[in-house]
Amino acid sequence: MWAYLYQWQRSFYDRVIRNEKELFLIRRYIEQNPLRFEIANEFPDNLDL
C-alpha cells in the first residue's frame, strides 16, 4: 500500500562503489559533510538565499 505513496528524493541517484578508494572517499564525504555545513553557517554572506 505504501509503495504508491513513495516519492523519490529530488537530486538523488544511486552509485556503484567500484573499489576501496571510492569507498574511502564516500565515507570521508559522509563524515566531513556535517562539519562543512556548520562552517558554512558561520558565514551567512556565503549562502545563496
Jmol script that loads the backbone (N, CA, C; Angstrom):
load data "model"
ATOM      1  N   MET A   1       0.815  -1.199   0.000  1.00  0.00           N
ATOM      2  CA  MET A   1       0.000   0.000   0.000  1.00  0.00           C
ATOM      3  C   MET A   1       0.862   1.269   0.000  1.00  0.00           C
ATOM      4  N   TRP A   2       1.925   1.298   0.765  1.00  0.00           N
ATOM      5  CA  TRP A   2       2.756   2.495   0.863  1.00  0.00           C
ATOM      6  C   TRP A   2       3.580   2.746  -0.387  1.00  0.00           C
ATOM      7  N   ALA A   3       3.772   1.719  -1.225  1.00  0.00           N
ATOM      8  CA  ALA A   3       4.655   1.848  -2.382  1.00  0.00           C
ATOM      9  C   ALA A   3       4.192   2.935  -3.340  1.00  0.00           C
ATOM     10  N   TYR A   4       2.906   3.080  -3.551  1.00  0.00           N
ATOM     11  CA  TYR A   4       2.448   4.096  -4.492  1.00  0.00           C
ATOM     12  C   TYR A   4       2.509   5.508  -3.891  1.00  0.00           C
ATOM     13  N   LEU A   5       2.653   5.623  -2.585  1.00  0.00           N
ATOM     14  CA  LEU A   5       2.775   6.928  -1.938  1.00  0.00           C
ATOM     15  C   LEU A   5       4.220   7.424  -1.908  1.00  0.00           C
ATOM     16  N   TYR A   6       5.156   6.526  -2.134  1.00  0.00           N
ATOM     17  CA  TYR A   6       6.575   6.875  -2.048  1.00  0.00           C
ATOM     18  C   TYR A   6       6.992   7.742  -3.221  1.00  0.00           C
ATOM     19  N   GLN A   7       7.772   8.779  -2.941  1.00  0.00           N
ATOM     20  CA  GLN A   7       8.317   9.629  -3.998  1.00  0.00           C
ATOM     21  C   GLN A   7       9.827   9.667  -3.855  1.00  0.00           C
ATOM     22  N   TRP A   8      10.517   9.684  -4.980  1.00  0.00           N
ATOM     23  CA  TRP A   8      11.970   9.758  -4.952  1.00  0.00           C
ATOM     24  C   TRP A   8      12.406  11.114  -4.438  1.00  0.00           C
ATOM     25  N   GLN A   9      13.503  11.095  -3.750  1.00  0.00           N
ATOM     26  CA  GLN A   9      14.096  12.329  -3.251  1.00  0.00           C
ATOM     27  C   GLN A   9      14.669  13.113  -4.435  1.00  0.00           C
ATOM     28  N   ARG A  10      14.457  14.402  -4.468  1.00  0.00           N
ATOM     29  CA  ARG A  10      14.968  15.230  -5.558  1.00  0.00           C
ATOM     30  C   ARG A  10      16.501  15.177  -5.588  1.00  0.00           C
ATOM     31  N   SER A  11      17.062  15.140  -6.758  1.00  0.00           N
ATOM     32  CA  SER A  11      18.511  15.109  -6.984  1.00  0.00           C
ATOM     33  C   SER A  11      19.178  13.881  -6.365  1.00  0.00           C
ATOM     34  N   PHE A  12      18.477  12.797  -6.304  1.00  0.00           N
ATOM     35  CA  PHE A  12      19.012  11.558  -5.741  1.00  0.00           C
ATOM     36  C   PHE A  12      19.386  10.613  -6.868  1.00  0.00           C
ATOM     37  N   TYR A  13      20.496   9.929  -6.715  1.00  0.00           N
ATOM     38  CA  TYR A  13      20.864   8.893  -7.668  1.00  0.00           C
ATOM     39  C   TYR A  13      21.674   7.816  -6.959  1.00  0.00           C
ATOM     40  N   ASP A  14      21.578   6.614  -7.463  1.00  0.00           N
ATOM     41  CA  ASP A  14      22.360   5.504  -6.926  1.00  0.00           C
ATOM     42  C   ASP A  14      23.769   5.572  -7.474  1.00  0.00           C
ATOM     43  N   ARG A  15      24.694   5.011  -6.718  1.00  0.00           N
ATOM     44  CA  ARG A  15      26.083   4.983  -7.169  1.00  0.00           C
ATOM     45  C   ARG A  15      26.658   3.619  -6.824  1.00  0.00           C
ATOM     46  N   VAL A  16      27.328   3.017  -7.780  1.00  0.00           N
ATOM     47  CA  VAL A  16      28.003   1.747  -7.569  1.00  0.00           C
ATOM     48  C   VAL A  16      29.404   2.050  -7.057  1.00  0.00           C
ATOM     49  N   ILE A  17      29.768   1.467  -5.931  1.00  0.00           N
ATOM     50  CA  ILE A  17      31.107   1.637  -5.373  1.00  0.00           C
ATOM     51  C   ILE A  17      31.971   0.544  -5.975  1.00  0.00           C
ATOM     52  N   ARG A  18      32.948   0.958  -6.764  1.00  0.00           N
ATOM     53  CA  ARG A  18      33.713   0.011  -7.565  1.00  0.00           C
ATOM     54  C   ARG A  18      35.005  -0.474  -6.929  1.00  0.00           C
ATOM     55  N   ASN A  19      35.526   0.275  -5.959  1.00  0.00           N
ATOM     56  CA  ASN A  19      36.783  -0.155  -5.361  1.00  0.00           C
ATOM     57  C   ASN A  19      36.959   0.479  -3.976  1.00  0.00           C
ATOM     58  N   GLU A  20      38.027   0.133  -3.309  1.00  0.00           N
ATOM     59  CA  GLU A  20      38.281   0.616  -1.955  1.00  0.00           C
ATOM     60  C   GLU A  20      38.504   2.127  -1.916  1.00  0.00           C
ATOM     61  N   LYS A  21      39.139   2.671  -2.946  1.00  0.00           N
ATOM     62  CA  LYS A  21      39.376   4.113  -2.971  1.00  0.00           C
ATOM     63  C   LYS A  21      38.059   4.879  -3.007  1.00  0.00           C
ATOM     64  N   GLU A  22      37.135   4.469  -3.864  1.00  0.00           N
ATOM     65  CA  GLU A  22      35.829   5.117  -3.926  1.00  0.00           C
ATOM     66  C   GLU A  22      35.101   4.990  -2.592  1.00  0.00           C
ATOM     67  N   LEU A  23      35.177   3.827  -1.974  1.00  0.00           N
ATOM     68  CA  LEU A  23      34.540   3.622  -0.675  1.00  0.00           C
ATOM     69  C   LEU A  23      35.126   4.577   0.359  1.00  0.00           C
ATOM     70  N   PHE A  24      36.446   4.714   0.373  1.00  0.00           N
ATOM     71  CA  PHE A  24      37.112   5.628   1.293  1.00  0.00           C
ATOM     72  C   PHE A  24      36.648   7.063   1.077  1.00  0.00           C
ATOM     73  N   LEU A  25      36.583   7.502  -0.188  1.00  0.00           N
ATOM     74  CA  LEU A  25      36.179   8.871  -0.489  1.00  0.00           C
ATOM     75  C   LEU A  25      34.733   9.137  -0.093  1.00  0.00           C
ATOM     76  N   ILE A  26      33.861   8.179  -0.304  1.00  0.00           N
ATOM     77  CA  ILE A  26      32.456   8.333   0.076  1.00  0.00           C
ATOM     78  C   ILE A  26      32.321   8.398   1.591  1.00  0.00           C
ATOM     79  N   ARG A  27      33.027   7.530   2.294  1.00  0.00           N
ATOM     80  CA  ARG A  27      32.990   7.563   3.761  1.00  0.00           C
ATOM     81  C   ARG A  27      33.515   8.890   4.293  1.00  0.00           C
ATOM     82  N   ARG A  28      34.591   9.390   3.711  1.00  0.00           N
ATOM     83  CA  ARG A  28      35.157  10.664   4.149  1.00  0.00           C
ATOM     84  C   ARG A  28      34.164  11.799   3.913  1.00  0.00           C
ATOM     85  N   TYR A  29      33.496  11.785   2.772  1.00  0.00           N
ATOM     86  CA  TYR A  29      32.489  12.803   2.481  1.00  0.00           C
ATOM     87  C   TYR A  29      31.371  12.780   3.528  1.00  0.00           C
ATOM     88  N   ILE A  30      30.882  11.583   3.847  1.00  0.00           N
ATOM     89  CA  ILE A  30      29.798  11.448   4.824  1.00  0.00           C
ATOM     90  C   ILE A  30      30.241  11.954   6.195  1.00  0.00           C
ATOM     91  N   GLU A  31      31.458  11.645   6.583  1.00  0.00           N
ATOM     92  CA  GLU A  31      31.959  12.078   7.884  1.00  0.00           C
ATOM     93  C   GLU A  31      32.186  13.583   7.938  1.00  0.00           C
ATOM     94  N   GLN A  32      32.667  14.187   6.869  1.00  0.00           N
ATOM     95  CA  GLN A  32      33.040  15.598   6.889  1.00  0.00           C
ATOM     96  C   GLN A  32      31.905  16.540   6.497  1.00  0.00           C
ATOM     97  N   ASN A  33      30.867  16.036   5.880  1.00  0.00           N
ATOM     98  CA  ASN A  33      29.804  16.903   5.402  1.00  0.00           C
ATOM     99  C   ASN A  33      29.117  17.693   6.525  1.00  0.00           C
ATOM    100  N   PRO A  34      28.790  17.099   7.666  1.00  0.00           N
ATOM    101  CA  PRO A  34      28.185  17.900   8.746  1.00  0.00           C
ATOM    102  C   PRO A  34      29.105  19.033   9.217  1.00  0.00           C
ATOM    103  N   LEU A  35      30.397  18.787   9.254  1.00  0.00           N
ATOM    104  CA  LEU A  35      31.354  19.819   9.644  1.00  0.00           C
ATOM    105  C   LEU A  35      31.341  20.966   8.633  1.00  0.00           C
ATOM    106  N   ARG A  36      31.311  20.647   7.363  1.00  0.00           N
ATOM    107  CA  ARG A  36      31.262  21.686   6.329  1.00  0.00           C
ATOM    108  C   ARG A  36      29.990  22.517   6.453  1.00  0.00           C
ATOM    109  N   PHE A  37      28.885  21.869   6.798  1.00  0.00           N
ATOM    110  CA  PHE A  37      27.619  22.570   6.972  1.00  0.00           C
ATOM    111  C   PHE A  37      27.739  23.578   8.113  1.00  0.00           C
ATOM    112  N   GLU A  38      28.322  23.160   9.224  1.00  0.00           N
ATOM    113  CA  GLU A  38      28.493  24.060  10.373  1.00  0.00           C
ATOM    114  C   GLU A  38      29.388  25.236  10.009  1.00  0.00           C
ATOM    115  N   ILE A  39      30.470  24.986   9.312  1.00  0.00           N
ATOM    116  CA  ILE A  39      31.387  26.060   8.914  1.00  0.00           C
ATOM    117  C   ILE A  39      30.671  27.038   7.983  1.00  0.00           C
ATOM    118  N   ALA A  40      29.901  26.539   7.044  1.00  0.00           N
ATOM    119  CA  ALA A  40      29.189  27.400   6.093  1.00  0.00           C
ATOM    120  C   ALA A  40      28.174  28.281   6.817  1.00  0.00           C
ATOM    121  N   ASN A  41      27.528  27.751   7.843  1.00  0.00           N
ATOM    122  CA  ASN A  41      26.533  28.530   8.573  1.00  0.00           C
ATOM    123  C   ASN A  41      27.157  29.647   9.397  1.00  0.00           C
ATOM    124  N   GLU A  42      28.434  29.555   9.680  1.00  0.00           N
ATOM    125  CA  GLU A  42      29.115  30.617  10.413  1.00  0.00           C
ATOM    126  C   GLU A  42      29.360  31.836   9.531  1.00  0.00           C
ATOM    127  N   PHE A  43      29.252  31.678   8.219  1.00  0.00           N
ATOM    128  CA  PHE A  43      29.481  32.767   7.271  1.00  0.00           C
ATOM    129  C   PHE A  43      28.255  32.917   6.368  1.00  0.00           C
ATOM    130  N   PRO A  44      27.186  33.533   6.894  1.00  0.00           N
ATOM    131  CA  PRO A  44      25.934  33.614   6.128  1.00  0.00           C
ATOM    132  C   PRO A  44      26.057  34.407   4.829  1.00  0.00           C
ATOM    133  N   ASP A  45      27.065  35.251   4.698  1.00  0.00           N
ATOM    134  CA  ASP A  45      27.232  36.001   3.440  1.00  0.00           C
ATOM    135  C   ASP A  45      27.549  35.086   2.276  1.00  0.00           C
ATOM    136  N   ASN A  46      28.060  33.889   2.564  1.00  0.00           N
ATOM    137  CA  ASN A  46      28.393  32.940   1.507  1.00  0.00           C
ATOM    138  C   ASN A  46      27.199  32.118   1.037  1.00  0.00           C
ATOM    139  N   LEU A  47      26.083  32.214   1.734  1.00  0.00           N
ATOM    140  CA  LEU A  47      24.915  31.420   1.383  1.00  0.00           C
ATOM    141  C   LEU A  47      24.123  32.111   0.275  1.00  0.00           C
ATOM    142  N   ASP A  48      23.651  31.351  -0.677  1.00  0.00           N
ATOM    143  CA  ASP A  48      22.811  31.874  -1.744  1.00  0.00           C
ATOM    144  C   ASP A  48      21.362  31.765  -1.306  1.00  0.00           C
ATOM    145  N   LEU A  49      20.830  32.817  -0.787  1.00  0.00           N
ATOM    146  CA  LEU A  49      19.432  32.802  -0.325  1.00  0.00           C
ATOM    147  C   LEU A  49      18.543  33.529  -1.304  1.00  0.00           C
TER     148      LEU A  49
END
end "model"
wireframe off; spacefill off
backbone 0.3
color backbone group
